[in-house]
Every structure is written in C-alpha cells, then in structure tokens.
Amino acid sequence: YQELQNSGTDFTKQLTTQDPEQEEEIPATMLYRRHSSIQSVKSMVSSVDEFKTMEEPPEVAEMRSSGVIGGKVYKTYLTSGGNCCSLLFLVLLCVLTQLLASGGDYWVTYWVNLEEYNFSHMTSPLAQPLLQSSLNSTAGLTLATNTTETETWQGLSLSRDTCVYIFSAITVATVIITLFRSYMFFFMCMRASRRLHDTMFNSITRATMYFFNTNTSGRILNRFSKDMGSIDEQLPAALIDCIQIGLSLIGILVVVGLVNFWLMLPTIFIGIFFYFLRNFYLSTSRSLKRLEGVTRSPVFSHLNASLQGLTTIRAFHAQQVLEREFDNHQDLHSTAWYVFIASSRAFGFWLDGICLLYVFFVTFSFFYMESDTFGGNVGLAITQSIGLTGMFQWGMRQSAELENQMTSVERVLEYTEVEQEPPLESPPDKKPPANWPEEGRITFSRVYMTYSPNEPPVLKNLNFTIASKEKVGIVGRTGAGKSSLIAALFRLAEIQGEIEIDYIVTSSIGLHELRSKISIIPQEPVLFSGTVRKNLDPFDQYSDTVLWNALEEVELKEVVHDLAGGLNGKMSEGGSNLSVGQRQLVCLARAIVRNNRVLVMDEATANVDPQTDALIQSTIRRKFADCTVLTIAHRLNTVMDSDKVLVMSAGSAVEFDHPHILLQNREGVLHGMVEQTGRVTRDLLHNIASANYKRKHKDEVPSQSKKDS
C-alpha cells in the first residue's frame, strides 16, 4: 500500500481513461446507465483537483474574556432572578437573619455573665430577679469582692426562665427566617438560571448562519451543558455562602468590638492580608477557569463528530486515530482542570496557616492582658475568633469560587449577544398577500452577498430573471457560488441589491413569510425526531387526506401505513429507521404538501438508487409542472432537459440560456464542462439538450428551415 501511495498515480484518472476502440463496442442501451457513473467519476476528479488548489478556511477561535468579571455580568445575573423590589426584600431577609444569629450569640454571653455575677454574689436566688443597685450607686449594682477589685453589673433584672424564653424565641425566629430566606434565594437563582438559558436559546435560534459556520457544535453544547450546569448547581451555593459569610463577618466584628475593642486591630490586619492574598489568587484562578472552559469545547466537538461518523470510522478502521485525538483533547482539558484545582488547594493551605496564627494570638492575649471582664466575654471572644478565622478562610475561597463560576454566566451572556437575523414577521403595512407568490417569477438585480463583513463577496453583481414555471438548472465548479445563490434566495446571509419574487422585494418582508413560501429538497434529506405527521406538516396546517395523498404520490403510503400508529408513527433521529431513498421521498412528500410555487432542489437524486431517482424525477415533472424549479446540479445530465441553465463561476453568472443554445458556443463555459466528461457522455448530453430544445420549440424549427431554404 505504501508503494502504491508513494507512486503518485492518480487512480481516479486511470478509472476514467477510455479506449476509443472499446467505446464503439458498447451497446446503445448501456450508454444511459454508464454515463451517470462516468460523470460521477469525472466530477470527483474535477473536485479533487479543485480541492487541492483551495485554501482551507481559517478556524475562528473561541471567544475568551480576560481580566476581572465586569459588574454588568453580576447585574445581569441578579436582575434575571427578580426585579429591584424582590432583590431588596431578599437583602432585608439576609440582614434580619444575621441580626438574629448575632443577637443569639450576644444573648448567650449576656446570660452567662448574668449567671456568673449571680454565682459570685449570693445575694439573690438564681431563679429570682437580681437585686438592683444600692441607693448610693449611680451606675448600677456594685459590690466589692475584695479590697482591690470591683465588679459592676449594668443591665436588666431578668430571671433565668425569662432568659430561656428569650433565647428560645431568638432561635426559633432565626430558623424560620433562615428557611424563608434560603427558599426565596434559591427560587430567584433558579429563575435567573432559567431566564439565562431561555435567553441564550432564543438568541442561538435567531442567530445568523455565519455564527453556526464559525462556531462548532461543541462550543454551543459546552454552553448549554457544563456552563448551565455550573449556573444551576455551583454558582448558587457559592453566592449564598459569600452573602452569608460576609454578613456573619460583619456581625462577628461588631460583637467582638463590643466585648474588647483591642481585638479589632488584629482582625482588621488579617482582613487586609486576606484581601490582597485573594486578589493574587484570583488573577491566576480566573484565567485558569476560562482556559478550562475553552479547552472543554474541543472534547464535545470531537465526541459529537465521532458519534456522527461512527460508521465511516469503523469502515476505515480509524478507531485508534480517533482515540489518540480524543486523548489529546482530554489531556489538554485535564491539564487546565488540574492546575485550577491545585491553585485552589494551595490558596486554602495558606489561609489555614494564617488563621492558625490569628487564633493563637487571640487566645493567649487573655493570659497576658490584665482584664476584669466576665468569663462570658472571654468565651465569646475566643469562640468568635475561631469562627471568624474559619469564615475568613471559607469566605475567601468561596468569593474566589464565586468569581470563577461567574465566568460561566459571562460565557452564556456572550451567546446572548450574537448577531441576529432580520425580523421573522413583516410589518403590518408590508405583509404579502396570503396567496403570494402566484406566478413564481424570480428576479435578481445587482445582487452581492457576503457571509462576513470582513470577507470578499461570494456573489457578485447577479442580474437575471427566471420566468414563471421555468425549470432552471444551476451549474458550476466547486466554489462557483451555486449554494450561495440559494442562500441568498432564502436570506441566510446579508445581501446587497434586490431579489424579487412576483414583484415583491424579499428583503422587505419577514423571514417566515419568505421561507415558508419556498420549498426545498436538499441533497442530504433532513428529518426530525417525532412522528411522520410532524415531519410532513410541522405546524398542523393540513388534513390527513392531504398527507396521505402526498405519501401516495411518492409511493410511501404502504410503508407509513405499516408503521405502528400510521401518520403518528415514530420517526427515529435523522430518519434512521428509513432508507436513504425513503428519507428523500419523505422530503419530496413534504414539498408536495406545501404546494409552493417555487421549488429548490440541491441534487436531490445524487444519493439514491436509479429506481428512486426515476420516481423522484417523474413526480417532480408531474406535480411541479406549474411551479418554478431551481436545480443545483452536480451531474450535468440532471439539468440538460431544463428550460434554462445558469452557469456560475467565481460568484458571477457567466451564462444563462437554454442548454442547447449554450452548447453551440464552443468558447462557452458549459461547453467546456461537457467536453471534459468524455466522448460518450458528451454526445449523450448534447442529444438530451437538443431533443428538449426541439420539443420546446417545435413550432419555430420548421419556420426557420423554410427561411434557410
């Protein structure tokens, strides 16, 4: 195999090499069967030669933002969850929850100090109200415990039972308010996630075709799967942790400041140190998270492409090649993901070390600092400092995680701002008549089309008119602009100039009115998962009788009748439960149901057997005799019996007339294309064009002969 490959022999050309002596021995009945295969080989050779000279289009890199997450991203996410009143009410609930939680901690300290004072001064029963201050006291109850130290109690005179009731009330209120706050918070997060998903979905479905040409399916799936999963699951948890920890830190600072103001100094110091450490970590983790998101898209794209081409991969035994490619994509993604996790763990390790030093300082400060405070104040300070360090550490990590997860919102919002197609519906004063188009007359006037503003036009100054009921074939080499011409007719890209159908400019009406009035039978049949009825009549506009009649026209009535449910029978994804020919016939039946005056065919019979080919051709001639039919031809024999042939070259219309007339011009492009097919096929194509021309102009030929005589 290697020797044959290195020899440089073009075996496709060898296959098409014909012996003139053998051609004479071919029976006439075999000519029609052979010309199709010879034409296919010739077309393949021509396509291969052209493909070698074509430059591969550059792949557009996936969008990746940089720097700090903008405030607009946070604002969009929050406003997607609710309006300003809802957000304000949620903030009030969070503040109230923290006030109750901090109030509970402070009340426990107050209660402990009260019990300590009662125990130290056996002046009243523990369950009875405390004695008030003496008549000589002006600041509260003051009793001397020794000759050098004086303890003073300033506060309410409450019993132990009252303290229990108050603490129980605070605890119950905290639980109720916390549950209500959590329910409302996650409800708003769920609504924000759903709205972001719907907004992105609506934006994608209305995006221009250029967006889908420059963005692989893996990138789109990445947004709808991983990024939306992060917004659904990880982002709400990180956000509520940040809100709760932020308010808790404020509450702890207030409580600690009330107990011992000097403990505020190391607290402020550690807060500043954590802030700068967080910024240092975020500058790395944010970029790593974005890089992880970008390297994830090729994994989805490769897996999707492998599943779609699984049959071809197995046929050529290319499993190992695809496995290596997938492993490379997966390794690249795993590398970014591992570095992101490692940086997060390193950040947590440094936070733990600093928090340990802070707790050590606060605890031992009470041994070396002379103080006459109550034991409850000391316990509150130590427990709050321990909780403070844990919250500092977790809060820093969660705030960093929040910004990392907000990159998913940022990536989703990128796809909500893609370029959109023109309006789907026409303005009320420009709506076309319900029976438009009646004739099917198509006019191109100074039409230019580009797929991207930065690229040269693919269609250049097209000017021609297709009369009503004409059958027009569109031919040209690869890259000539045949498919772009159909794209301009359907307004799949921005065009300059005017395209008129029955004297109505297509750019002045909505896309729904335009595209619903043009039927198309593609080269690759397009079917959807669902029922047969939904594939024939997606919008439920026609009765069962019309659908059965269309199926009978394409000889699929018995096939559909044998399905479980008939018209309601299930159609597999892509119509995999039908053969290729049957799928093409379903597309033909769909066009028959619509009964539009304009029909576009993209070599609909290129991938079907000769019997199905003959059925499709005869059905089109019979059912669409009164329609304007445009056929993109990859095989010249399919358009030689057309009323006219439009020859495209480099985006321009170089020839447009009946094929017989064009073949008379030996310098013409169509004549040159026919000459390249070989002598047998050339003669056959000339005969088809001549016979069709004589049949169309049978009255003009005799009169012309008389003049010549």
C-alpha positions in Angstrom: 0.0 0.0 0.0 2.8 2.4 0.9 4.5 1.7 -2.5 1.3 2.4 -4.3 0.7 5.6 -2.3 4.3 6.8 -3.0 4.0 6.1 -6.7 1.9 9.3 -7.1 -0.5 7.6 -9.5 -4.0 9.2 -9.7 -6.2 6.1 -9.8 -9.4 8.1 -10.3 -8.0 9.3 -13.7 -7.0 5.8 -14.5 -10.5 4.7 -13.9 -11.9 7.3 -16.4 -9.3 6.5 -19.1 -11.3 5.1 -22.0 -10.1 3.1 -25.0 -11.6 4.6 -28.2 -11.9 1.2 -29.8 -13.8 -0.3 -26.8 -16.2 2.7 -26.8 -17.5 1.6 -30.2 -18.4 -1.8 -28.9 -20.6 -0.5 -26.1 -24.3 -1.2 -26.8 -26.5 1.8 -27.1 -28.8 0.5 -24.3 -25.9 0.7 -21.9 -25.0 4.3 -22.6 -27.5 5.9 -20.3 -26.5 3.6 -17.4 -22.8 4.2 -17.9 -22.9 7.9 -18.4 -24.1 8.6 -14.9 -21.2 6.7 -13.3 -18.7 8.2 -15.7 -20.0 11.6 -15.0 -19.7 11.0 -11.2 -16.1 9.9 -11.6 -15.3 12.9 -13.7 -16.9 15.2 -11.2 -14.9 13.6 -8.5 -11.7 14.1 -10.4 -12.5 17.7 -11.0 -13.5 18.2 -7.4 -10.2 16.7 -6.2 -8.2 18.9 -8.5 -10.1 22.0 -7.3 -9.8 21.0 -3.6 -6.0 20.8 -3.9 -5.9 24.4 -5.0 -8.4 25.7 -2.5 -7.1 27.1 0.8 -8.6 25.7 4.0 -10.7 28.4 5.7 -9.2 29.7 8.9 -11.0 28.5 12.0 -12.4 31.3 14.2 -11.0 31.0 17.7 -13.5 30.7 20.6 -14.2 33.9 22.5 -12.3 34.1 25.8 -12.6 37.1 28.0 -9.8 38.4 30.2 -9.5 40.5 33.4 -11.9 41.0 36.2 -15.5 39.9 35.8 -17.5 43.1 35.0 -20.2 44.4 37.2 -22.5 44.1 34.2 -22.3 40.3 34.5 -23.3 40.4 38.2 -26.1 42.9 37.5 -27.5 40.8 34.6 -27.5 37.6 36.7 -29.2 39.3 39.7 -31.8 41.1 37.7 -32.6 37.9 35.8 -33.7 36.4 39.2 -36.1 39.2 40.0 -36.8 42.9 40.0 -35.4 45.5 42.3 -38.1 45.1 44.9 -37.5 41.3 45.1 -33.8 41.8 45.4 -34.3 44.5 48.2 -36.6 42.2 50.1 -34.1 39.4 49.8 -31.3 41.6 51.2 -33.5 42.6 54.1 -34.2 38.9 54.9 -30.4 38.2 54.8 -29.7 41.2 57.2 -32.5 40.1 59.5 -31.2 36.6 59.6 -27.7 37.8 60.6 -29.1 40.1 63.2 -31.0 37.3 64.8 -27.9 35.0 64.7 -25.6 37.6 66.1 -28.2 38.5 68.7 -28.4 34.9 69.8 -24.6 34.8 70.3 -24.6 38.0 72.2 -27.6 37.0 74.3 -25.8 33.8 75.4 -22.8 35.9 76.5 -25.2 38.3 78.4 -26.8 35.3 80.1 -23.5 33.7 81.1 -22.3 36.9 82.6 -25.6 37.2 84.5 -25.2 33.7 85.9 -21.6 34.4 86.8 -22.4 37.5 88.6 -25.2 35.7 90.5 -22.9 32.9 91.4 -20.2 35.2 92.7 -22.7 37.3 94.8 -25.0 35.0 96.7 -27.4 37.9 97.2 -30.4 36.6 95.4 -31.7 33.2 94.3 -30.5 32.1 90.8 -34.1 31.9 89.6 -35.2 35.2 91.1 -34.6 38.7 89.7 -31.3 40.3 90.5 -31.0 42.9 93.2 -30.9 46.4 91.9 -28.1 48.7 92.8 -27.9 50.3 96.2 -29.2 53.6 97.0 -25.7 55.1 96.8 -25.0 53.6 93.4 -25.5 55.7 90.3 -24.1 53.3 87.7 -25.7 50.0 88.7 -25.3 47.2 91.2 -21.8 47.4 92.7 -20.4 45.0 95.3 -16.9 44.7 96.5 -15.4 41.2 96.1 -12.0 42.1 97.6 -10.2 45.2 98.6 -8.6 45.8 95.2 -11.2 44.7 92.6 -14.7 46.0 92.0 -17.2 44.3 89.7 -20.2 46.3 88.4 -23.3 44.8 86.7 -25.2 47.1 84.5 -28.2 45.6 82.8 -31.8 44.4 83.1 -33.0 42.4 86.1 -34.2 39.2 84.5 -34.8 35.7 85.8 -33.3 32.5 84.4 -36.7 31.4 83.0 -37.0 34.7 81.1 -33.6 34.3 79.6 -34.5 30.8 78.4 -37.7 32.1 76.8 -35.9 34.9 75.1 -33.1 32.6 73.8 -35.7 30.1 72.6 -37.6 32.9 70.8 -34.4 34.1 69.1 -33.5 30.6 68.0 -36.9 29.8 66.6 -37.1 33.1 64.7 -33.6 32.5 63.3 -34.6 29.1 62.0 -37.9 30.4 60.4 -36.3 33.5 58.8 -33.3 31.4 57.6 -35.6 28.8 55.9 -37.7 31.5 54.3 -34.5 33.4 53.1 -33.0 30.2 51.7 -36.2 29.3 49.8 -36.5 32.8 48.3 -32.8 32.9 47.4 -32.8 29.6 45.6 -36.1 30.3 43.9 -34.6 33.5 42.5 -31.4 31.7 41.5 -33.5 29.0 39.7 -35.5 31.7 37.9 -32.3 33.5 36.9 -30.8 30.3 35.5 -34.0 29.5 33.6 -34.1 33.0 32.1 -30.5 33.0 31.1 -31.0 29.6 29.4 -34.1 30.8 27.6 -32.4 34.0 26.5 -29.4 32.2 25.2 -31.6 29.6 23.4 -33.7 32.3 21.8 -30.5 34.1 20.7 -29.0 31.0 19.2 -32.1 30.0 17.3 -32.2 33.5 15.8 -28.5 33.7 15.1 -27.3 34.1 11.5 -25.8 31.2 9.6 -22.4 32.8 9.8 -22.4 32.1 13.6 -23.0 28.4 13.0 -20.4 28.3 10.3 -17.7 29.8 12.6 -18.7 28.1 15.9 -18.6 24.3 16.2 -21.4 22.3 17.8 -19.0 21.5 20.7 -18.8 25.2 21.7 -22.6 25.5 21.7 -23.1 22.3 23.6 -20.4 23.4 26.1 -22.5 26.5 27.0 -25.8 24.5 27.3 -24.3 21.7 29.3 -21.3 22.5 31.5 -21.8 26.3 31.9 -25.5 26.0 32.5 -24.8 23.1 34.9 -22.4 25.4 36.9 -25.0 28.2 36.9 -27.7 25.7 38.2 -25.6 23.9 40.9 -22.3 25.5 41.9 -23.0 29.2 41.4 -26.0 29.5 43.9 -24.1 27.6 46.6 -21.0 29.9 46.2 -23.2 33.0 46.1 -25.2 32.2 49.2 -22.0 31.3 51.1 -20.5 34.7 50.2 -23.6 36.6 51.3 -24.0 34.6 54.5 -20.3 34.7 55.4 -20.0 38.4 54.5 -22.8 39.3 56.9 -21.5 36.9 59.5 -18.1 38.6 59.4 -19.7 42.0 59.9 -21.8 40.6 62.8 -18.7 39.0 64.4 -16.7 42.2 64.1 -19.5 44.1 65.8 -19.9 41.6 68.6 -16.1 41.3 69.2 -15.8 45.1 69.2 -18.4 45.3 71.9 -16.6 42.8 74.1 -13.0 44.0 73.6 -12.1 46.8 71.2 -8.4 45.9 71.0 -9.2 42.6 69.3 -10.3 44.7 66.3 -6.7 45.5 65.5 -5.5 42.0 64.6 -8.9 41.3 63.0 -8.5 44.3 60.6 -4.9 43.3 59.9 -5.8 39.8 58.9 -8.8 41.0 56.8 -6.5 43.3 54.8 -3.9 40.5 54.4 -6.6 38.1 53.2 -7.9 40.6 50.7 -4.5 41.0 49.0 -4.0 37.3 49.1 -7.4 36.7 47.4 -6.6 39.2 44.6 -3.3 37.5 44.0 -5.0 34.1 43.8 -7.9 35.4 41.6 -5.6 36.8 38.9 -4.5 33.2 38.3 -7.6 31.1 39.0 -9.9 33.3 36.9 -7.7 32.9 33.8 -7.4 29.1 34.6 -11.1 28.8 34.8 -11.7 30.5 31.5 -8.9 28.4 29.9 -10.6 25.2 31.3 -13.9 26.3 29.7 -12.2 26.9 26.3 -10.3 23.6 26.3 -13.5 21.7 27.1 -15.2 22.7 23.8 -12.9 20.5 21.6 -13.8 17.5 23.7 -17.5 17.9 23.0 -16.9 18.7 19.3 -14.7 15.6 18.8 -17.1 13.3 20.6 -20.1 14.7 18.6 -18.2 14.3 15.3 -17.1 10.8 16.2 -20.6 9.7 17.0 -22.0 11.1 13.7 -19.2 9.5 11.7 -19.1 6.2 13.6 -19.9 4.1 10.6 -17.1 5.7 8.5 -14.6 5.4 11.3 -15.2 1.7 11.7 -15.2 1.1 7.9 -11.7 2.6 7.6 -10.5 1.1 10.9 -9.6 4.5 12.2 -10.6 3.9 15.8 -7.0 4.3 17.1 -6.5 7.5 15.3 -9.7 9.0 16.8 -8.8 7.6 20.2 -5.4 9.4 20.1 -7.1 12.6 19.0 -9.7 12.4 21.8 -6.9 11.6 24.4 -5.0 14.7 23.3 -8.1 16.9 23.7 -8.9 15.3 27.0 -5.3 15.6 28.3 -5.3 19.3 27.4 -8.6 19.9 29.3 -7.4 17.8 32.3 -4.2 19.8 32.5 -6.1 23.1 32.8 -8.6 21.5 35.3 -5.7 20.0 37.4 -3.9 23.3 37.6 -7.1 25.1 38.6 -7.8 22.6 41.4 -4.1 22.7 42.6 -4.2 26.5 42.8 -7.4 26.4 44.8 -5.9 23.9 47.3 -2.7 26.0 47.7 -4.8 29.0 48.4 -6.7 27.1 51.1 -3.5 25.9 52.7 -2.1 29.4 53.1 -5.4 30.6 54.5 -5.4 27.8 57.1 -1.8 28.7 58.2 -2.6 32.4 58.7 -5.9 31.6 60.5 -4.0 29.4 63.0 -1.7 32.2 63.9 -4.6 34.5 64.5 -6.4 32.1 66.8 -3.1 31.6 68.7 -2.7 35.3 69.2 -6.3 36.0 70.4 -6.4 33.0 72.8 -3.1 33.8 74.6 -3.8 37.5 74.7 -6.2 36.9 77.6 -3.4 35.3 79.6 -1.0 38.2 79.2 -3.5 41.1 79.2 -4.8 42.1 82.6 -8.6 42.2 82.4 -11.5 42.3 84.8 -14.0 41.2 82.2 -16.6 38.5 82.7 -15.9 34.9 81.7 -18.7 35.0 79.1 -16.9 37.8 77.3 -13.7 35.8 77.2 -15.5 32.8 75.9 -17.4 34.9 73.3 -14.1 36.4 72.1 -12.4 33.1 71.7 -15.3 31.3 70.0 -16.0 34.2 67.7 -12.3 34.5 66.7 -12.2 30.7 65.9 -15.4 31.1 63.9 -14.0 34.3 62.4 -10.9 32.6 61.1 -12.9 29.7 59.6 -15.3 32.1 58.0 -12.4 34.2 56.7 -10.8 31.2 55.1 -14.0 29.7 53.7 -15.3 33.2 52.7 -12.1 33.9 50.7 -12.3 30.6 48.9 -16.0 31.0 48.2 -15.6 34.5 47.0 -12.9 33.3 44.6 -15.1 30.4 43.6 -18.0 32.8 43.0 -15.9 34.9 40.6 -14.7 31.7 38.9 -18.2 30.4 38.5 -19.4 33.8 37.2 -17.2 33.1 34.2 -20.0 30.6 33.2 -22.5 33.5 33.3 -20.1 35.6 31.3 -19.8 32.8 28.7 -23.5 32.4 28.5 -24.1 36.1 28.1 -21.6 36.1 25.2 -24.1 33.9 23.3 -27.0 36.1 24.1 -25.4 39.0 22.2 -24.7 37.2 18.8 -25.7 38.8 15.6 -29.4 38.2 14.9 -31.3 37.5 11.7 -33.8 40.1 10.3 -37.4 40.1 11.8 -39.4 36.9 11.3 -42.7 38.8 10.7 -43.4 41.5 8.2 -44.6 45.0 9.3 -48.4 45.2 9.0 -48.2 47.5 6.0 -45.8 45.2 4.1 -47.3 41.8 4.6 -47.5 39.9 1.3 -50.9 38.5 0.1 -51.9 35.1 1.5 -51.7 33.5 -2.0 -48.2 35.0 -2.7 -46.5 34.0 -4.9 -49.0 33.1 -7.6 -46.6 33.0 -10.6 -43.1 32.2 -9.2 -41.2 34.8 -11.2 -37.8 35.5 -9.7 -35.6 38.5 -10.5 -32.0 39.1 -9.2 -31.0 42.8 -9.6 -27.4 43.8 -8.7 -27.1 41.2 -6.0 -24.0 40.9 -3.9 -23.7 38.6 -0.9 -21.0 38.1 1.8 -21.0 35.7 4.7 -18.9 38.1 6.8 -18.3 41.9 6.6 -14.5 41.2 6.6 -14.6 38.8 3.7 -14.9 39.4 -0.1 -18.4 38.9 -1.6 -19.2 35.3 -2.7 -21.9 36.6 -5.1 -21.0 39.4 -7.4 -23.4 41.6 -9.4 -26.1 39.0 -10.3 -28.6 40.2 -12.8 -31.1 37.7 -14.3 -34.8 36.9 -14.4 -36.4 33.5 -14.1 -39.8 33.4 -15.7 -42.8 31.8 -14.2 -43.0 28.0 -14.3 -39.4 27.8 -15.7 -37.2 24.9 -14.8 -33.7 26.3 -14.3 -30.5 24.3 -13.7 -27.6 25.9 -11.8 -24.2 24.5 -12.7 -20.6 25.5 -11.9 -17.4 24.1 -10.4 -16.8 23.8 -6.7 -16.8 27.3 -5.1 -18.6 28.9 -8.0 -21.5 30.1 -5.8 -24.3 27.7 -6.6 -25.2 27.1 -2.9 -24.6 30.7 -2.1 -27.2 31.6 -4.7 -29.8 29.5 -2.9 -28.6 31.0 0.4 -29.3 34.5 -1.0 -32.8 33.4 -2.1 -33.6 32.2 1.5 -31.8 35.2 3.0 -29.4 33.1 5.0 -26.8 35.9 4.8 -26.8 39.6 4.3 -27.2 40.7 0.7 -26.9 43.9 -1.2 -29.2 44.6 -4.1 -32.7 43.3 -4.7 -34.3 39.8 -5.1 -37.9 40.0 -6.2 -40.4 37.1 -6.2 -43.6 38.1 -8.0 -42.5 41.8 -7.9 -42.1 41.8 -4.1 -38.7 42.5 -2.7 -37.8 39.7 -0.4 -35.8 42.0 2.0 -39.0 44.0 2.7 -40.9 41.0 4.2 -40.4 38.8 7.2 -38.3 35.6 7.1 -41.3 33.4 8.0 -43.4 34.8 5.0 -40.4 34.3 2.7 -39.1 30.9 3.7 -42.5 29.3 4.2 -43.3 30.0 0.5 -40.2 28.3 -0.9 -39.9 24.5 -0.8 -36.5 22.8 -0.8 -35.4 19.2 -1.4 -31.8 19.0 -0.1 -29.2 16.6 -1.2 -29.0 15.2 2.3 -32.5 14.5 3.5 -33.4 16.3 6.7 -35.8 14.6 9.1 -36.6 15.2 12.7 -37.3 13.0 15.7 -41.0 12.7 16.2 -43.9 11.5 14.2 -44.4 11.2 10.4 -47.1 13.8 10.6 -44.7 16.3 12.2 -42.1 15.7 9.5 -44.7 16.3 6.8 -46.7 19.1 8.4 -44.8 20.6 11.4 -47.4 23.3 12.0 -50.6 21.1 11.7 -51.9 23.1 8.8 -53.2 20.3 6.6 -55.7 17.4 6.9 -54.8 13.7 7.0 -56.2 13.4 3.5 -53.6 15.8 2.1 -50.8 14.0 3.9 -51.9 10.5 2.7 -52.3 11.8 -0.9 -48.7 13.2 -0.8 -47.4 9.9 0.6 -49.2 8.0 -2.2 -47.7 10.2 -4.8 -44.2 9.2 -3.7 -45.2 5.5 -3.1 -44.7 5.6 0.6 -48.3 5.1 1.7 -47.9 1.4 2.4 -44.6 2.0 4.2 -46.2 4.6 6.6 -49.4 2.5 6.9 -47.3 -0.4 8.2 -45.7 1.7 11.0 -47.3 1.5 14.4 -49.6 4.5 14.5 -49.6 5.4 10.8 -49.1 9.1 10.5 -48.5 9.2 14.2 -45.7 6.6 13.9 -42.4 7.5 15.5 -39.5 8.6 13.3 -36.1 8.0 14.7 -33.5 10.7 14.9 -32.5 11.7 11.4 -34.9 9.2 10.0 -32.6 6.3 10.7 -35.4 3.8 10.6 -35.9 4.6 6.9 -33.5 4.0 4.0 -31.8 7.0 2.3 -34.2 6.8 -0.7 -37.2 6.7 1.6 -36.0 9.7 3.5 -35.6 11.6 0.3 -39.1 10.6 -0.7 -40.4 12.0 2.6 -38.8 15.3 1.8 -40.4 15.2 -1.6 -43.8 14.5 0.0 -43.2 17.4 2.4 -42.7 19.7 -0.7 -45.9 18.3 -2.3 -47.9 19.0 0.9 -46.7 22.6 0.9 -47.5 23.1 -2.8 -45.4 26.2 -3.1 -44.9 28.0 -6.4 -41.1 28.0 -6.0 -39.1 24.8 -5.5 -35.4 24.4 -4.9 -33.6 21.1 -5.5 -30.0 20.6 -4.4 -29.2 17.4 -6.5 -31.9 15.5 -4.6 -31.2 12.3 -6.5 -27.4 12.1 -6.1 -27.5 9.6 -3.3 -30.4 7.3 -4.3 -30.8 4.3 -6.4 -31.8 4.5 -10.1 -35.4 3.4 -9.4 -35.9 6.0 -6.7 -34.2 8.6 -9.0 -36.7 7.9 -11.8 -39.6 8.1 -9.3 -38.5 11.4 -7.9 -37.9 12.9 -11.4 -41.2 11.8 -12.7 -43.1 13.0 -9.6 -41.4 16.4 -9.8 -42.3 16.8 -13.5 -45.9 15.8 -12.8 -46.6 17.6 -9.5 -44.5 20.7 -10.0 -45.2 21.3 -13.7 -46.8 24.7 -12.8 -44.0 25.7 -10.4 -40.7 27.4 -10.8 -38.0 24.9 -10.1 -34.3 25.7 -9.4 -32.0 22.7 -9.5 -28.4 22.8 -8.3 -26.6 20.2 -10.5 -23.5 18.3 -9.6 -24.2 16.0 -12.5 -24.8 17.7 -15.9 -27.3 15.1 -17.1 -29.8 16.2 -14.5 -30.2 19.7 -16.0 -29.8 19.1 -19.7 -33.5 18.9 -20.2 -34.2 22.2 -18.3 -35.7 25.2 -19.8 -32.5 27.2 -19.0 -29.2 26.7 -17.4 -27.4 29.2 -15.2 -23.7 28.8 -15.3 -21.9 30.2 -12.2 -18.2 31.0 -12.0 -16.4 32.7 -9.1 -19.7 34.1 -7.8 -20.8 35.6 -11.1 -23.4 34.5 -13.6 -21.4 33.9 -16.8 -24.0 32.2 -19.0 -27.8 31.9 -18.8 -29.9 30.4 -21.6 -31.2 27.1 -22.9 -28.6 24.4 -22.6 -28.8 23.6 -26.3 -28.0 27.2 -27.2 -25.2 27.4 -24.7 -23.6 24.2 -26.1 -23.4 25.8 -29.6 -20.9 28.3 -28.2 -17.6 26.4 -28.4 -15.9 29.0 -26.2 -18.6 28.8 -23.5 -18.1 27.5 -20.0 -20.9 25.0 -20.2 -19.5 23.6 -23.5 -16.1 23.2 -21.8 -17.6 21.4 -18.9 -19.4 19.0 -21.2 -16.3 18.3 -23.2 -14.5 17.2 -20.1 -16.9 14.4 -19.4 -15.7 12.2 -22.3 -17.0 11.5 -25.8 -19.8 9.1 -24.9 -21.2 11.3 -22.1 -20.7 14.4 -24.2 -22.7 13.1 -27.1 -25.4 11.9 -24.8 -25.7 15.3 -23.1 -25.8 17.0 -26.5 -28.6 14.7 -27.6 -30.6 15.4 -24.4 -30.3 19.1 -24.8 -31.1 19.1 -28.5 -34.2 16.9 -28.1 -35.5 19.1 -25.3 -34.9 22.2 -27.3 -36.7 20.8 -30.3 -39.6 19.7 -28.2 -39.9 23.2 -26.6 -39.6 25.0 -30.0 -41.2 22.5 -32.4 -43.2 25.3 -34.0 -40.1 27.5 -34.5 -37.9 24.9 -36.1 -40.0 24.4 -39.3 -40.3 28.1 -39.9 -36.6 28.6 -39.5 -35.9 25.8 -42.0 -38.2 27.4 -44.6 -36.3 30.7 -44.3 -33.0 28.9 -44.8 -34.3 27.2 -47.9 
